[in-house]
Amino acid sequence: MERFRLLHNTASLRAGWLEKRLRFQEELLPLVEARMGVTVGSADPRARAVLATAFACLDAASMAWVDNDGKGDILDLYDECLAAVRG
């Protein structure tokens, strides 16, 4: 829990984590494009939107989990975040 708080509350660590996550999203992009039937490397933004949404939901779930002192299941929080996005 202390590590999560440190990551979420230290600007430089958070920035480094976000940069690493963006690189990871770029590496995943061709896989998601292929799975969605999008031409790999095209300018179609849908696969990027799916990845960005999934990671934003993970961020929201982890922040809520930290705010609740680690109470509850982070995967349940993630599911709640995805449900909110889906409408």
PDB file with SEQRES, HELIX, SHEET and CRYST1 records, atoms N, CA, C and O in Angstrom:
SEQRES   1 A   87  MET GLU ARG PHE ARG LEU LEU HIS ASN THR ALA SER LEU          
SEQRES   2 A   87  ARG ALA GLY TRP LEU GLU LYS ARG LEU ARG PHE GLN GLU          
SEQRES   3 A   87  GLU LEU LEU PRO LEU VAL GLU ALA ARG MET GLY VAL THR          
SEQRES   4 A   87  VAL GLY SER ALA ASP PRO ARG ALA ARG ALA VAL LEU ALA          
SEQRES   5 A   87  THR ALA PHE ALA CYS LEU ASP ALA ALA SER MET ALA TRP          
SEQRES   6 A   87  VAL ASP ASN ASP GLY LYS GLY ASP ILE LEU ASP LEU TYR          
SEQRES   7 A   87  ASP GLU CYS LEU ALA ALA VAL ARG GLY                          
HELIX    1 AA1 GLU A    2  ASN A    9  1                                   8    
HELIX    2 AA2 ALA A   11  MET A   36  1                                  26    
HELIX    3 AA3 ARG A   46  ASP A   67  1                                  22    
HELIX    4 AA4 ILE A   74  ARG A   86  1                                  13    
CRYST1    1.000    1.000    1.000  90.00  90.00  90.00 P 1           1          
ATOM      1  N   MET A   1       0.827  -1.186   0.000  1.00  0.00           N  
ATOM      2  CA  MET A   1       0.000   0.000   0.000  1.00  0.00           C  
ATOM      3  C   MET A   1       0.877   1.258   0.000  1.00  0.00           C  
ATOM      4  O   MET A   1       0.572   2.241  -0.675  1.00  0.00           O  
ATOM      5  N   GLU A   2       1.947   1.210   0.752  1.00  0.00           N  
ATOM      6  CA  GLU A   2       2.834   2.373   0.804  1.00  0.00           C  
ATOM      7  C   GLU A   2       3.425   2.677  -0.574  1.00  0.00           C  
ATOM      8  O   GLU A   2       3.567   3.842  -0.946  1.00  0.00           O  
ATOM      9  N   ARG A   3       3.762   1.647  -1.319  1.00  0.00           N  
ATOM     10  CA  ARG A   3       4.310   1.852  -2.665  1.00  0.00           C  
ATOM     11  C   ARG A   3       3.282   2.476  -3.593  1.00  0.00           C  
ATOM     12  O   ARG A   3       3.607   3.369  -4.377  1.00  0.00           O  
ATOM     13  N   PHE A   4       2.055   2.014  -3.508  1.00  0.00           N  
ATOM     14  CA  PHE A   4       0.997   2.592  -4.347  1.00  0.00           C  
ATOM     15  C   PHE A   4       0.767   4.055  -3.982  1.00  0.00           C  
ATOM     16  O   PHE A   4       0.618   4.904  -4.861  1.00  0.00           O  
ATOM     17  N   ARG A   5       0.739   4.347  -2.681  1.00  0.00           N  
ATOM     18  CA  ARG A   5       0.561   5.742  -2.267  1.00  0.00           C  
ATOM     19  C   ARG A   5       1.716   6.614  -2.768  1.00  0.00           C  
ATOM     20  O   ARG A   5       1.508   7.722  -3.263  1.00  0.00           O  
ATOM     21  N   LEU A   6       2.924   6.093  -2.629  1.00  0.00           N  
ATOM     22  CA  LEU A   6       4.090   6.829  -3.089  1.00  0.00           C  
ATOM     23  C   LEU A   6       4.000   7.104  -4.586  1.00  0.00           C  
ATOM     24  O   LEU A   6       4.257   8.221  -5.033  1.00  0.00           O  
ATOM     25  N   LEU A   7       3.638   6.095  -5.347  1.00  0.00           N  
ATOM     26  CA  LEU A   7       3.503   6.252  -6.797  1.00  0.00           C  
ATOM     27  C   LEU A   7       2.434   7.277  -7.148  1.00  0.00           C  
ATOM     28  O   LEU A   7       2.648   8.126  -8.014  1.00  0.00           O  
ATOM     29  N   HIS A   8       1.294   7.206  -6.489  1.00  0.00           N  
ATOM     30  CA  HIS A   8       0.183   8.099  -6.806  1.00  0.00           C  
ATOM     31  C   HIS A   8       0.394   9.521  -6.306  1.00  0.00           C  
ATOM     32  O   HIS A   8      -0.181  10.463  -6.852  1.00  0.00           O  
ATOM     33  N   ASN A   9       1.208   9.682  -5.279  1.00  0.00           N  
ATOM     34  CA  ASN A   9       1.347  11.001  -4.653  1.00  0.00           C  
ATOM     35  C   ASN A   9       2.661  11.709  -4.946  1.00  0.00           C  
ATOM     36  O   ASN A   9       2.883  12.813  -4.449  1.00  0.00           O  
ATOM     37  N   THR A  10       3.538  11.102  -5.740  1.00  0.00           N  
ATOM     38  CA  THR A  10       4.815  11.726  -6.087  1.00  0.00           C  
ATOM     39  C   THR A  10       4.801  12.016  -7.583  1.00  0.00           C  
ATOM     40  O   THR A  10       4.779  11.101  -8.406  1.00  0.00           O  
ATOM     41  N   ALA A  11       4.815  13.300  -7.921  1.00  0.00           N  
ATOM     42  CA  ALA A  11       4.651  13.708  -9.316  1.00  0.00           C  
ATOM     43  C   ALA A  11       5.675  13.071 -10.248  1.00  0.00           C  
ATOM     44  O   ALA A  11       5.319  12.606 -11.331  1.00  0.00           O  
ATOM     45  N   SER A  12       6.930  13.043  -9.844  1.00  0.00           N  
ATOM     46  CA  SER A  12       7.966  12.502 -10.727  1.00  0.00           C  
ATOM     47  C   SER A  12       7.792  10.991 -10.938  1.00  0.00           C  
ATOM     48  O   SER A  12       7.994  10.489 -12.044  1.00  0.00           O  
ATOM     49  N   LEU A  13       7.420  10.276  -9.880  1.00  0.00           N  
ATOM     50  CA  LEU A  13       7.186   8.834 -10.025  1.00  0.00           C  
ATOM     51  C   LEU A  13       5.955   8.567 -10.883  1.00  0.00           C  
ATOM     52  O   LEU A  13       5.947   7.664 -11.719  1.00  0.00           O  
ATOM     53  N   ARG A  14       4.930   9.358 -10.665  1.00  0.00           N  
ATOM     54  CA  ARG A  14       3.692   9.207 -11.453  1.00  0.00           C  
ATOM     55  C   ARG A  14       3.969   9.493 -12.926  1.00  0.00           C  
ATOM     56  O   ARG A  14       3.479   8.775 -13.797  1.00  0.00           O  
ATOM     57  N   ALA A  15       4.742  10.525 -13.210  1.00  0.00           N  
ATOM     58  CA  ALA A  15       5.085  10.856 -14.598  1.00  0.00           C  
ATOM     59  C   ALA A  15       5.870   9.726 -15.252  1.00  0.00           C  
ATOM     60  O   ALA A  15       5.625   9.381 -16.408  1.00  0.00           O  
ATOM     61  N   GLY A  16       6.802   9.158 -14.520  1.00  0.00           N  
ATOM     62  CA  GLY A  16       7.572   8.032 -15.052  1.00  0.00           C  
ATOM     63  C   GLY A  16       6.698   6.829 -15.318  1.00  0.00           C  
ATOM     64  O   GLY A  16       6.863   6.150 -16.331  1.00  0.00           O  
ATOM     65  N   TRP A  17       5.761   6.556 -14.409  1.00  0.00           N  
ATOM     66  CA  TRP A  17       4.832   5.443 -14.594  1.00  0.00           C  
ATOM     67  C   TRP A  17       3.953   5.671 -15.826  1.00  0.00           C  
ATOM     68  O   TRP A  17       3.728   4.749 -16.610  1.00  0.00           O  
ATOM     69  N   LEU A  18       3.461   6.895 -15.996  1.00  0.00           N  
ATOM     70  CA  LEU A  18       2.617   7.196 -17.155  1.00  0.00           C  
ATOM     71  C   LEU A  18       3.390   7.063 -18.462  1.00  0.00           C  
ATOM     72  O   LEU A  18       2.854   6.577 -19.458  1.00  0.00           O  
ATOM     73  N   GLU A  19       4.632   7.490 -18.458  1.00  0.00           N  
ATOM     74  CA  GLU A  19       5.467   7.355 -19.656  1.00  0.00           C  
ATOM     75  C   GLU A  19       5.688   5.878 -19.994  1.00  0.00           C  
ATOM     76  O   GLU A  19       5.613   5.486 -21.159  1.00  0.00           O  
ATOM     77  N   LYS A  20       5.954   5.083 -18.993  1.00  0.00           N  
ATOM     78  CA  LYS A  20       6.141   3.647 -19.200  1.00  0.00           C  
ATOM     79  C   LYS A  20       4.853   3.013 -19.718  1.00  0.00           C  
ATOM     80  O   LYS A  20       4.883   2.170 -20.614  1.00  0.00           O  
ATOM     81  N   ARG A  21       3.744   3.419 -19.158  1.00  0.00           N  
ATOM     82  CA  ARG A  21       2.449   2.895 -19.596  1.00  0.00           C  
ATOM     83  C   ARG A  21       2.144   3.260 -21.042  1.00  0.00           C  
ATOM     84  O   ARG A  21       1.608   2.440 -21.788  1.00  0.00           O  
ATOM     85  N   LEU A  22       2.476   4.469 -21.443  1.00  0.00           N  
ATOM     86  CA  LEU A  22       2.269   4.881 -22.838  1.00  0.00           C  
ATOM     87  C   LEU A  22       3.112   4.047 -23.797  1.00  0.00           C  
ATOM     88  O   LEU A  22       2.651   3.687 -24.880  1.00  0.00           O  
ATOM     89  N   ARG A  23       4.332   3.745 -23.405  1.00  0.00           N  
ATOM     90  CA  ARG A  23       5.168   2.864 -24.241  1.00  0.00           C  
ATOM     91  C   ARG A  23       4.560   1.469 -24.333  1.00  0.00           C  
ATOM     92  O   ARG A  23       4.564   0.853 -25.399  1.00  0.00           O  
ATOM     93  N   PHE A  24       4.048   0.983 -23.232  1.00  0.00           N  
ATOM     94  CA  PHE A  24       3.403  -0.328 -23.212  1.00  0.00           C  
ATOM     95  C   PHE A  24       2.171  -0.341 -24.122  1.00  0.00           C  
ATOM     96  O   PHE A  24       1.936  -1.307 -24.847  1.00  0.00           O  
ATOM     97  N   GLN A  25       1.390   0.740 -24.075  1.00  0.00           N  
ATOM     98  CA  GLN A  25       0.220   0.841 -24.946  1.00  0.00           C  
ATOM     99  C   GLN A  25       0.633   0.793 -26.417  1.00  0.00           C  
ATOM    100  O   GLN A  25      -0.039   0.153 -27.226  1.00  0.00           O  
ATOM    101  N   GLU A  26       1.724   1.458 -26.766  1.00  0.00           N  
ATOM    102  CA  GLU A  26       2.209   1.439 -28.151  1.00  0.00           C  
ATOM    103  C   GLU A  26       2.609   0.030 -28.570  1.00  0.00           C  
ATOM    104  O   GLU A  26       2.390  -0.369 -29.714  1.00  0.00           O  
ATOM    105  N   GLU A  27       3.195  -0.721 -27.644  1.00  0.00           N  
ATOM    106  CA  GLU A  27       3.587  -2.094 -27.948  1.00  0.00           C  
ATOM    107  C   GLU A  27       2.363  -2.999 -28.110  1.00  0.00           C  
ATOM    108  O   GLU A  27       2.384  -3.939 -28.904  1.00  0.00           O  
ATOM    109  N   LEU A  28       1.315  -2.718 -27.366  1.00  0.00           N  
ATOM    110  CA  LEU A  28       0.088  -3.512 -27.457  1.00  0.00           C  
ATOM    111  C   LEU A  28      -0.770  -3.146 -28.666  1.00  0.00           C  
ATOM    112  O   LEU A  28      -1.588  -3.948 -29.115  1.00  0.00           O  
ATOM    113  N   LEU A  29      -0.587  -1.954 -29.183  1.00  0.00           N  
ATOM    114  CA  LEU A  29      -1.455  -1.440 -30.243  1.00  0.00           C  
ATOM    115  C   LEU A  29      -1.607  -2.388 -31.432  1.00  0.00           C  
ATOM    116  O   LEU A  29      -2.742  -2.643 -31.837  1.00  0.00           O  
ATOM    117  N   PRO A  30      -0.542  -2.920 -32.011  1.00  0.00           N  
ATOM    118  CA  PRO A  30      -0.734  -3.820 -33.156  1.00  0.00           C  
ATOM    119  C   PRO A  30      -1.564  -5.057 -32.823  1.00  0.00           C  
ATOM    120  O   PRO A  30      -2.315  -5.545 -33.668  1.00  0.00           O  
ATOM    121  N   LEU A  31      -1.437  -5.559 -31.615  1.00  0.00           N  
ATOM    122  CA  LEU A  31      -2.217  -6.728 -31.202  1.00  0.00           C  
ATOM    123  C   LEU A  31      -3.701  -6.400 -31.113  1.00  0.00           C  
ATOM    124  O   LEU A  31      -4.545  -7.184 -31.546  1.00  0.00           O  
ATOM    125  N   VAL A  32      -4.015  -5.234 -30.547  1.00  0.00           N  
ATOM    126  CA  VAL A  32      -5.416  -4.828 -30.425  1.00  0.00           C  
ATOM    127  C   VAL A  32      -5.988  -4.493 -31.801  1.00  0.00           C  
ATOM    128  O   VAL A  32      -7.133  -4.833 -32.099  1.00  0.00           O  
ATOM    129  N   GLU A  33      -5.195  -3.830 -32.634  1.00  0.00           N  
ATOM    130  CA  GLU A  33      -5.657  -3.529 -33.996  1.00  0.00           C  
ATOM    131  C   GLU A  33      -5.995  -4.820 -34.740  1.00  0.00           C  
ATOM    132  O   GLU A  33      -7.044  -4.917 -35.376  1.00  0.00           O  
ATOM    133  N   ALA A  34      -5.126  -5.788 -34.662  1.00  0.00           N  
ATOM    134  CA  ALA A  34      -5.354  -7.058 -35.358  1.00  0.00           C  
ATOM    135  C   ALA A  34      -6.605  -7.754 -34.830  1.00  0.00           C  
ATOM    136  O   ALA A  34      -7.396  -8.296 -35.602  1.00  0.00           O  
ATOM    137  N   ARG A  35      -6.772  -7.735 -33.539  1.00  0.00           N  
ATOM    138  CA  ARG A  35      -7.940  -8.394 -32.937  1.00  0.00           C  
ATOM    139  C   ARG A  35      -9.241  -7.692 -33.332  1.00  0.00           C  
ATOM    140  O   ARG A  35     -10.285  -8.329 -33.470  1.00  0.00           O  
ATOM    141  N   MET A  36      -9.162  -6.375 -33.510  1.00  0.00           N  
ATOM    142  CA  MET A  36     -10.351  -5.607 -33.889  1.00  0.00           C  
ATOM    143  C   MET A  36     -10.598  -5.629 -35.397  1.00  0.00           C  
ATOM    144  O   MET A  36     -11.625  -5.136 -35.864  1.00  0.00           O  
ATOM    145  N   GLY A  37      -9.672  -6.191 -36.153  1.00  0.00           N  
ATOM    146  CA  GLY A  37      -9.823  -6.206 -37.597  1.00  0.00           C  
ATOM    147  C   GLY A  37      -9.461  -4.888 -38.253  1.00  0.00           C  
ATOM    148  O   GLY A  37      -9.842  -4.622 -39.393  1.00  0.00           O  
ATOM    149  N   VAL A  38      -8.723  -4.070 -37.525  1.00  0.00           N  
ATOM    150  CA  VAL A  38      -8.256  -2.780 -38.036  1.00  0.00           C  
ATOM    151  C   VAL A  38      -6.926  -3.011 -38.727  1.00  0.00           C  
ATOM    152  O   VAL A  38      -6.111  -3.801 -38.251  1.00  0.00           O  
ATOM    153  N   THR A  39      -6.695  -2.340 -39.836  1.00  0.00           N  
ATOM    154  CA  THR A  39      -5.417  -2.456 -40.515  1.00  0.00           C  
ATOM    155  C   THR A  39      -4.312  -1.985 -39.577  1.00  0.00           C  
ATOM    156  O   THR A  39      -4.308  -0.838 -39.131  1.00  0.00           O  
ATOM    157  N   VAL A  40      -3.380  -2.882 -39.286  1.00  0.00           N  
ATOM    158  CA  VAL A  40      -2.296  -2.562 -38.364  1.00  0.00           C  
ATOM    159  C   VAL A  40      -1.497  -1.386 -38.900  1.00  0.00           C  
ATOM    160  O   VAL A  40      -1.078  -1.379 -40.057  1.00  0.00           O  
ATOM    161  N   GLY A  41      -1.288  -0.384 -38.038  1.00  0.00           N  
ATOM    162  CA  GLY A  41      -0.528   0.795 -38.421  1.00  0.00           C  
ATOM    163  C   GLY A  41      -1.345   1.867 -39.119  1.00  0.00           C  
ATOM    164  O   GLY A  41      -0.800   2.889 -39.536  1.00  0.00           O  
ATOM    165  N   SER A  42      -2.654   1.644 -39.253  1.00  0.00           N  
ATOM    166  CA  SER A  42      -3.499   2.635 -39.915  1.00  0.00           C  
ATOM    167  C   SER A  42      -3.751   3.818 -38.985  1.00  0.00           C  
ATOM    168  O   SER A  42      -3.348   3.807 -37.822  1.00  0.00           O  
ATOM    169  N   ALA A  43      -4.410   4.815 -39.505  1.00  0.00           N  
ATOM    170  CA  ALA A  43      -4.725   5.999 -38.700  1.00  0.00           C  
ATOM    171  C   ALA A  43      -6.055   5.832 -37.954  1.00  0.00           C  
ATOM    172  O   ALA A  43      -6.547   6.783 -37.348  1.00  0.00           O  
ATOM    173  N   ASP A  44      -6.632   4.640 -37.997  1.00  0.00           N  
ATOM    174  CA  ASP A  44      -7.901   4.361 -37.318  1.00  0.00           C  
ATOM    175  C   ASP A  44      -7.693   4.472 -35.803  1.00  0.00           C  
ATOM    176  O   ASP A  44      -6.867   3.744 -35.252  1.00  0.00           O  
ATOM    177  N   PRO A  45      -8.415   5.356 -35.120  1.00  0.00           N  
ATOM    178  CA  PRO A  45      -8.155   5.602 -33.703  1.00  0.00           C  
ATOM    179  C   PRO A  45      -8.847   4.639 -32.739  1.00  0.00           C  
ATOM    180  O   PRO A  45      -8.636   4.734 -31.530  1.00  0.00           O  
ATOM    181  N   ARG A  46      -9.658   3.725 -33.238  1.00  0.00           N  
ATOM    182  CA  ARG A  46     -10.460   2.898 -32.337  1.00  0.00           C  
ATOM    183  C   ARG A  46      -9.631   2.026 -31.407  1.00  0.00           C  
ATOM    184  O   ARG A  46      -9.942   1.928 -30.220  1.00  0.00           O  
ATOM    185  N   ALA A  47      -8.590   1.396 -31.915  1.00  0.00           N  
ATOM    186  CA  ALA A  47      -7.763   0.535 -31.058  1.00  0.00           C  
ATOM    187  C   ALA A  47      -7.056   1.362 -29.981  1.00  0.00           C  
ATOM    188  O   ALA A  47      -6.942   0.930 -28.834  1.00  0.00           O  
ATOM    189  N   ARG A  48      -6.590   2.539 -30.356  1.00  0.00           N  
ATOM    190  CA  ARG A  48      -5.965   3.421 -29.354  1.00  0.00           C  
ATOM    191  C   ARG A  48      -6.977   3.817 -28.287  1.00  0.00           C  
ATOM    192  O   ARG A  48      -6.645   3.886 -27.104  1.00  0.00           O  
ATOM    193  N   ALA A  49      -8.203   4.073 -28.705  1.00  0.00           N  
ATOM    194  CA  ALA A  49      -9.247   4.455 -27.757  1.00  0.00           C  
ATOM    195  C   ALA A  49      -9.542   3.319 -26.785  1.00  0.00           C  
ATOM    196  O   ALA A  49      -9.735   3.557 -25.592  1.00  0.00           O  
ATOM    197  N   VAL A  50      -9.580   2.090 -27.284  1.00  0.00           N  
ATOM    198  CA  VAL A  50      -9.821   0.938 -26.423  1.00  0.00           C  
ATOM    199  C   VAL A  50      -8.692   0.801 -25.404  1.00  0.00           C  
ATOM    200  O   VAL A  50      -8.945   0.620 -24.213  1.00  0.00           O  
ATOM    201  N   LEU A  51      -7.465   0.886 -25.867  1.00  0.00           N  
ATOM    202  CA  LEU A  51      -6.323   0.782 -24.951  1.00  0.00           C  
ATOM    203  C   LEU A  51      -6.315   1.912 -23.924  1.00  0.00           C  
ATOM    204  O   LEU A  51      -6.122   1.673 -22.732  1.00  0.00           O  
ATOM    205  N   ALA A  52      -6.522   3.127 -24.383  1.00  0.00           N  
ATOM    206  CA  ALA A  52      -6.507   4.272 -23.470  1.00  0.00           C  
ATOM    207  C   ALA A  52      -7.604   4.146 -22.418  1.00  0.00           C  
ATOM    208  O   ALA A  52      -7.393   4.467 -21.249  1.00  0.00           O  
ATOM    209  N   THR A  53      -8.764   3.683 -22.837  1.00  0.00           N  
ATOM    210  CA  THR A  53      -9.880   3.509 -21.901  1.00  0.00           C  
ATOM    211  C   THR A  53      -9.570   2.433 -20.872  1.00  0.00           C  
ATOM    212  O   THR A  53      -9.816   2.618 -19.680  1.00  0.00           O  
ATOM    213  N   ALA A  54      -9.034   1.313 -21.328  1.00  0.00           N  
ATOM    214  CA  ALA A  54      -8.702   0.226 -20.401  1.00  0.00           C  
ATOM    215  C   ALA A  54      -7.690   0.688 -19.355  1.00  0.00           C  
ATOM    216  O   ALA A  54      -7.833   0.391 -18.169  1.00  0.00           O  
ATOM    217  N   PHE A  55      -6.671   1.415 -19.804  1.00  0.00           N  
ATOM    218  CA  PHE A  55      -5.655   1.878 -18.860  1.00  0.00           C  
ATOM    219  C   PHE A  55      -6.180   3.000 -17.964  1.00  0.00           C  
ATOM    220  O   PHE A  55      -5.790   3.088 -16.800  1.00  0.00           O  
ATOM    221  N   ALA A  56      -7.051   3.851 -18.487  1.00  0.00           N  
ATOM    222  CA  ALA A  56      -7.652   4.899 -17.651  1.00  0.00           C  
ATOM    223  C   ALA A  56      -8.521   4.277 -16.562  1.00  0.00           C  
ATOM    224  O   ALA A  56      -8.538   4.759 -15.429  1.00  0.00           O  
ATOM    225  N   CYS A  57      -9.233   3.220 -16.898  1.00  0.00           N  
ATOM    226  CA  CYS A  57     -10.040   2.518 -15.898  1.00  0.00           C  
ATOM    227  C   CYS A  57      -9.154   1.861 -14.850  1.00  0.00           C  
ATOM    228  O   CYS A  57      -9.495   1.841 -13.667  1.00  0.00           O  
ATOM    229  N   LEU A  58      -8.028   1.329 -15.276  1.00  0.00           N  
ATOM    230  CA  LEU A  58      -7.080   0.756 -14.317  1.00  0.00           C  
ATOM    231  C   LEU A  58      -6.552   1.838 -13.373  1.00  0.00           C  
ATOM    232  O   LEU A  58      -6.430   1.610 -12.169  1.00  0.00           O  
ATOM    233  N   ASP A  59      -6.241   3.007 -13.918  1.00  0.00           N  
ATOM    234  CA  ASP A  59      -5.787   4.124 -13.083  1.00  0.00           C  
ATOM    235  C   ASP A  59      -6.858   4.523 -12.073  1.00  0.00           C  
ATOM    236  O   ASP A  59      -6.573   4.688 -10.887  1.00  0.00           O  
ATOM    237  N   ALA A  60      -8.088   4.675 -12.551  1.00  0.00           N  
ATOM    238  CA  ALA A  60      -9.179   5.083 -11.668  1.00  0.00           C  
ATOM    239  C   ALA A  60      -9.414   4.048 -10.568  1.00  0.00           C  
ATOM    240  O   ALA A  60      -9.628   4.401  -9.409  1.00  0.00           O  
ATOM    241  N   ALA A  61      -9.372   2.772 -10.942  1.00  0.00           N  
ATOM    242  CA  ALA A  61      -9.572   1.706  -9.958  1.00  0.00           C  
ATOM    243  C   ALA A  61      -8.453   1.697  -8.922  1.00  0.00           C  
ATOM    244  O   ALA A  61      -8.707   1.553  -7.726  1.00  0.00           O  
ATOM    245  N   SER A  62      -7.218   1.851  -9.386  1.00  0.00           N  
ATOM    246  CA  SER A  62      -6.105   1.819  -8.433  1.00  0.00           C  
ATOM    247  C   SER A  62      -6.117   3.036  -7.519  1.00  0.00           C  
ATOM    248  O   SER A  62      -5.774   2.923  -6.342  1.00  0.00           O  
ATOM    249  N   MET A  63      -6.506   4.200  -8.036  1.00  0.00           N  
ATOM    250  CA  MET A  63      -6.602   5.390  -7.176  1.00  0.00           C  
ATOM    251  C   MET A  63      -7.705   5.216  -6.132  1.00  0.00           C  
ATOM    252  O   MET A  63      -7.527   5.580  -4.969  1.00  0.00           O  
ATOM    253  N   ALA A  64      -8.841   4.662  -6.547  1.00  0.00           N  
ATOM    254  CA  ALA A  64      -9.923   4.412  -5.594  1.00  0.00           C  
ATOM    255  C   ALA A  64      -9.485   3.394  -4.549  1.00  0.00           C  
ATOM    256  O   ALA A  64      -9.794   3.542  -3.366  1.00  0.00           O  
ATOM    257  N   TRP A  65      -8.776   2.374  -4.976  1.00  0.00           N  
ATOM    258  CA  TRP A  65      -8.297   1.339  -4.071  1.00  0.00           C  
ATOM    259  C   TRP A  65      -7.341   1.938  -3.036  1.00  0.00           C  
ATOM    260  O   TRP A  65      -7.430   1.619  -1.850  1.00  0.00           O  
ATOM    261  N   VAL A  66      -6.434   2.799  -3.479  1.00  0.00           N  
ATOM    262  CA  VAL A  66      -5.503   3.461  -2.563  1.00  0.00           C  
ATOM    263  C   VAL A  66      -6.266   4.381  -1.614  1.00  0.00           C  
ATOM    264  O   VAL A  66      -6.001   4.400  -0.412  1.00  0.00           O  
ATOM    265  N   ASP A  67      -7.214   5.139  -2.158  1.00  0.00           N  
ATOM    266  CA  ASP A  67      -8.011   6.042  -1.314  1.00  0.00           C  
ATOM    267  C   ASP A  67      -8.793   5.280  -0.243  1.00  0.00           C  
ATOM    268  O   ASP A  67      -9.068   5.817   0.830  1.00  0.00           O  
ATOM    269  N   ASN A  68      -9.150   4.026  -0.539  1.00  0.00           N  
ATOM    270  CA  ASN A  68      -9.884   3.194   0.425  1.00  0.00           C  
ATOM    271  C   ASN A  68      -8.944   2.326   1.268  1.00  0.00           C  
ATOM    272  O   ASN A  68      -9.378   1.352   1.883  1.00  0.00           O  
ATOM    273  N   ASP A  69      -7.665   2.683   1.293  1.00  0.00           N  
ATOM    274  CA  ASP A  69      -6.655   1.958   2.074  1.00  0.00           C  
ATOM    275  C   ASP A  69      -6.568   0.480   1.717  1.00  0.00           C  
ATOM    276  O   ASP A  69      -6.343  -0.368   2.580  1.00  0.00           O  
ATOM    277  N   GLY A  70      -6.749   0.186   0.433  1.00  0.00           N  
ATOM    278  CA  GLY A  70      -6.606  -1.188  -0.038  1.00  0.00           C  
ATOM    279  C   GLY A  70      -7.776  -2.090   0.279  1.00  0.00           C  
ATOM    280  O   GLY A  70      -7.695  -3.305   0.102  1.00  0.00           O  
ATOM    281  N   LYS A  71      -8.855  -1.511   0.743  1.00  0.00           N  
ATOM    282  CA  LYS A  71     -10.040  -2.317   1.051  1.00  0.00           C  
ATOM    283  C   LYS A  71     -10.781  -2.623  -0.238  1.00  0.00           C  
ATOM    284  O   LYS A  71     -10.878  -1.779  -1.128  1.00  0.00           O  
ATOM    285  N   GLY A  72     -11.293  -3.822  -0.326  1.00  0.00           N  
ATOM    286  CA  GLY A  72     -12.028  -4.230  -1.513  1.00  0.00           C  
ATOM    287  C   GLY A  72     -11.096  -4.839  -2.548  1.00  0.00           C  
ATOM    288  O   GLY A  72      -9.873  -4.817  -2.409  1.00  0.00           O  
ATOM    289  N   ASP A  73     -11.700  -5.370  -3.565  1.00  0.00           N  
ATOM    290  CA  ASP A  73     -10.972  -6.034  -4.637  1.00  0.00           C  
ATOM    291  C   ASP A  73     -10.739  -5.052  -5.780  1.00  0.00           C  
ATOM    292  O   ASP A  73     -11.686  -4.493  -6.333  1.00  0.00           O  
ATOM    293  N   ILE A  74      -9.487  -4.850  -6.123  1.00  0.00           N  
ATOM    294  CA  ILE A  74      -9.158  -3.887  -7.183  1.00  0.00           C  
ATOM    295  C   ILE A  74      -9.775  -4.304  -8.523  1.00  0.00           C  
ATOM    296  O   ILE A  74     -10.112  -3.447  -9.339  1.00  0.00           O  
ATOM    297  N   LEU A  75      -9.926  -5.602  -8.754  1.00  0.00           N  
ATOM    298  CA  LEU A  75     -10.549  -6.059 -10.003  1.00  0.00           C  
ATOM    299  C   LEU A  75     -12.036  -5.722 -10.040  1.00  0.00           C  
ATOM    300  O   LEU A  75     -12.575  -5.435 -11.109  1.00  0.00           O  
ATOM    301  N   ASP A  76     -12.702  -5.751  -8.893  1.00  0.00           N  
ATOM    302  CA  ASP A  76     -14.101  -5.317  -8.840  1.00  0.00           C  
ATOM    303  C   ASP A  76     -14.206  -3.825  -9.146  1.00  0.00           C  
ATOM    304  O   ASP A  76     -15.117  -3.389  -9.849  1.00  0.00           O  
ATOM    305  N   LEU A  77     -13.271  -3.054  -8.615  1.00  0.00           N  
ATOM    306  CA  LEU A  77     -13.247  -1.615  -8.907  1.00  0.00           C  
ATOM    307  C   LEU A  77     -13.009  -1.369 -10.390  1.00  0.00           C  
ATOM    308  O   LEU A  77     -13.628  -0.489 -10.988  1.00  0.00           O  
ATOM    309  N   TYR A  78     -12.109  -2.151 -10.978  1.00  0.00           N  
ATOM    310  CA  TYR A  78     -11.837  -2.040 -12.412  1.00  0.00           C  
ATOM    311  C   TYR A  78     -13.096  -2.337 -13.216  1.00  0.00           C  
ATOM    312  O   TYR A  78     -13.417  -1.616 -14.161  1.00  0.00           O  
ATOM    313  N   ASP A  79     -13.804  -3.391 -12.846  1.00  0.00           N  
ATOM    314  CA  ASP A  79     -15.057  -3.728 -13.522  1.00  0.00           C  
ATOM    315  C   ASP A  79     -16.083  -2.605 -13.399  1.00  0.00           C  
ATOM    316  O   ASP A  79     -16.802  -2.312 -14.355  1.00  0.00           O  
ATOM    317  N   GLU A  80     -16.151  -1.981 -12.235  1.00  0.00           N  
ATOM    318  CA  GLU A  80     -17.065  -0.850 -12.037  1.00  0.00           C  
ATOM    319  C   GLU A  80     -16.699   0.316 -12.959  1.00  0.00           C  
ATOM    320  O   GLU A  80     -17.575   0.962 -13.535  1.00  0.00           O  
ATOM    321  N   CYS A  81     -15.412   0.572 -13.089  1.00  0.00           N  
ATOM    322  CA  CYS A  81     -14.957   1.657 -13.955  1.00  0.00           C  
ATOM    323  C   CYS A  81     -15.308   1.363 -15.411  1.00  0.00           C  
ATOM    324  O   CYS A  81     -15.802   2.240 -16.120  1.00  0.00           O  
ATOM    325  N   LEU A  82     -15.059   0.144 -15.856  1.00  0.00           N  
ATOM    326  CA  LEU A  82     -15.424  -0.229 -17.229  1.00  0.00           C  
ATOM    327  C   LEU A  82     -16.926  -0.110 -17.459  1.00  0.00           C  
ATOM    328  O   LEU A  82     -17.359   0.357 -18.513  1.00  0.00           O  
ATOM    329  N   ALA A  83     -17.710  -0.525 -16.492  1.00  0.00           N  
ATOM    330  CA  ALA A  83     -19.170  -0.424 -16.614  1.00  0.00           C  
ATOM    331  C   ALA A  83     -19.595   1.029 -16.738  1.00  0.00           C  
ATOM    332  O   ALA A  83     -20.508   1.345 -17.502  1.00  0.00           O  
ATOM    333  N   ALA A  84     -18.948   1.911 -16.001  1.00  0.00           N  
ATOM    334  CA  ALA A  84     -19.277   3.335 -16.072  1.00  0.00           C  
ATOM    335  C   ALA A  84     -18.985   3.894 -17.460  1.00  0.00           C  
ATOM    336  O   ALA A  84     -19.751   4.702 -17.984  1.00  0.00           O  
ATOM    337  N   VAL A  85     -17.879   3.462 -18.047  1.00  0.00           N  
ATOM    338  CA  VAL A  85     -17.502   3.937 -19.380  1.00  0.00           C  
ATOM    339  C   VAL A  85     -18.468   3.394 -20.445  1.00  0.00           C  
ATOM    340  O   VAL A  85     -18.835   4.094 -21.388  1.00  0.00           O  
ATOM    341  N   ARG A  86     -18.855   2.161 -20.271  1.00  0.00           N  
ATOM    342  CA  ARG A  86     -19.782   1.547 -21.233  1.00  0.00           C  
ATOM    343  C   ARG A  86     -21.155   2.177 -21.190  1.00  0.00           C  
ATOM    344  O   ARG A  86     -21.900   2.127 -22.169  1.00  0.00           O  
ATOM    345  N   GLY A  87     -21.496   2.774 -20.050  1.00  0.00           N  
ATOM    346  CA  GLY A  87     -22.779   3.459 -19.910  1.00  0.00           C  
ATOM    347  C   GLY A  87     -23.822   2.509 -19.513  1.00  0.00           C  
ATOM    348  O   GLY A  87     -24.978   2.897 -19.344  1.00  0.00           O  
TER     349      GLY A  87                                                      
END                                                                             
